[in-house]
């Protein structure tokens, strides 16, 4: 059996309002003429006629519904009330929520100007440690806080201007943290710098080892140091 | 419908019965809202008979259903005139046992309780419906309700339509 369809959807939409007796005289008349012609609305109206009759005519039912509706309307949550105020019916441009959002969007660049600019990295503090080659296992010591980076300043004895050096930074246990097999960073006084990010340096013992590649004797200069946290 | 009307004019008795049936269903539904329950059948039947008489006498309405509806309205008007009965207002209390389809007040109480339970669920899910119902029972029509709630009429009718569907499903026990 094919489902009945309303012959006039605009008038069909008035059904529940009609059943509740909430239509004006003129609209109720128009709807009743529609009922004469529309099988679908007639069938739907008859489906709930006993109940809608109670809603409209029975005083005890009406009192009950009224009480329920008043209680529900009173207890409407503050969120729902705020939502109704921020997003009332009407064109989008007149909704307060849209105005507040636009305001936030316009103020955002000002906020950024007062704080860091996105995309730039905060510069960490840097500590410099000057190391001298020594046979002693103790070496120099440095206390680091947080993510402070470290620049190791190494003075190489027997520095040659045309020399090529292998520089290695390792932990006491032998693990290599960084190495450069063709380090040319020494200046004319034999001072070279090794930059070490603070995140690599836990508390413990480390050493920088420098080897002259051209020196076949295997001589190396070692610069031990300790990091304290 | 046109063919049926033509057969009625030709005094086909079967067509009379068919048209009577089609009209009486509608007339009873419409009359129920405006006259006392014990007068609904009489008013509906009188209107149907008048429609058939006029068709047989040669009346050719442009819009048959609208014309038939006008006849019903006249019969309702006559009913009020003869009985000196005021149109039902919101505050009137009808005899409860007349409203029950099963005829018992116990059944009516059960129906009422079920209906109120469903209404309670509805208004909890749709707070705007609660406010609309308060205004309905205060005697406002849909135009006034829209103005007070700050909504468009189309929005209100959609809200009521959805509420009706939820009410129907709740009453069916879904």
Contacts between the chains, C-beta under 8 A, distances in Angstrom:
chain1	res1	chain2	res2	distance
A	13	B	154	7.7
A	13	B	157	4.0
A	13	B	158	7.1
A	13	B	161	5.9
A	14	B	142	7.9
A	14	B	157	6.4
A	15	B	161	7.2
A	15	B	164	6.8
A	16	B	160	4.1
A	16	B	161	6.2
A	16	B	163	6.7
A	16	B	164	4.1
A	17	B	142	5.1
A	17	B	156	7.7
A	17	B	157	6.6
A	17	B	160	5.5
A	19	B	164	7.7
A	20	B	133	7.9
A	20	B	136	5.3
A	20	B	160	7.8
A	21	B	33	7.9
A	21	B	90	7.2
A	21	B	136	7.4
A	22	B	136	4.6
A	22	B	140	7.5
A	22	B	141	5.8
A	22	B	142	5.3
A	22	B	145	7.0
A	23	B	141	6.2
A	23	B	142	6.1
A	24	B	141	4.5
A	24	B	142	7.2
A	24	B	143	6.3
A	27	B	141	7.7
A	27	B	142	7.1
A	32	B	30	5.4
A	32	B	69	6.2
A	33	B	65	6.8
A	33	B	66	5.2
A	33	B	69	5.2
A	35	B	26	6.4
A	35	B	29	6.9
A	35	B	30	6.6
A	36	B	26	5.3
A	36	B	30	7.8
A	36	B	65	3.9
A	36	B	66	7.2
A	36	B	68	6.4
A	36	B	69	5.0
A	37	B	65	4.7
A	42	B	25	7.2
A	42	B	26	6.3
A	42	B	29	6.7
A	45	B	29	6.1
A	46	B	29	6.4
A	47	B	168	7.1
A	48	B	164	7.6
A	48	B	167	7.4
A	48	B	168	6.1
A	48	B	171	7.3
A	49	B	29	7.0
A	49	B	32	7.5
A	50	B	101	4.8
A	50	B	111	6.9
A	51	B	111	7.1
A	51	B	115	5.3
A	51	B	167	7.6
A	51	B	171	6.3
A	53	B	32	7.3
A	53	B	99	6.1
A	54	B	99	6.6
A	54	B	111	6.8
A	54	B	112	6.2
A	54	B	115	6.0
A	55	B	115	7.2
A	56	B	33	7.7
A	57	B	88	6.8
A	57	B	92	7.8
A	57	B	94	5.6
A	57	B	99	6.5
A	58	B	94	7.1
A	58	B	96	6.7
A	58	B	99	5.7
A	58	B	112	7.0
A	59	B	91	7.6
A	59	B	92	7.6
A	59	B	93	4.2
A	59	B	94	7.8
A	60	B	96	7.5
A	60	B	112	6.5
A	61	B	112	5.2
A	61	B	115	6.5
A	61	B	116	7.0
A	62	B	90	7.5
A	62	B	137	6.1
A	64	B	112	7.2
A	64	B	116	4.6
A	64	B	119	7.8
A	65	B	116	6.7
A	65	B	119	5.4
A	65	B	133	6.2
A	65	B	137	6.9
A	66	B	133	7.4
A	66	B	134	6.8
A	66	B	137	4.6
A	68	B	116	6.6
A	68	B	119	5.7
A	68	B	120	5.1
A	68	B	123	6.0
A	68	B	130	7.7
A	69	B	119	7.7
A	69	B	123	5.7
A	69	B	129	7.9
A	69	B	130	4.5
A	69	B	131	7.5
A	69	B	133	4.0
A	69	B	134	4.7
A	69	B	137	7.3
A	70	B	130	7.8
A	70	B	134	5.7
A	72	B	120	7.8
A	72	B	123	4.0
A	72	B	124	6.2
A	72	B	127	6.4
A	72	B	130	3.7
A	73	B	123	7.9
A	73	B	127	7.0
A	73	B	130	4.4
A	73	B	131	4.8
A	73	B	134	5.7
A	76	B	127	4.6
A	76	B	130	7.5
A	80	B	127	5.6
A	88	B	150	6.1
A	89	B	150	5.6
A	89	B	151	5.1
A	89	B	152	6.4
A	89	B	155	6.7
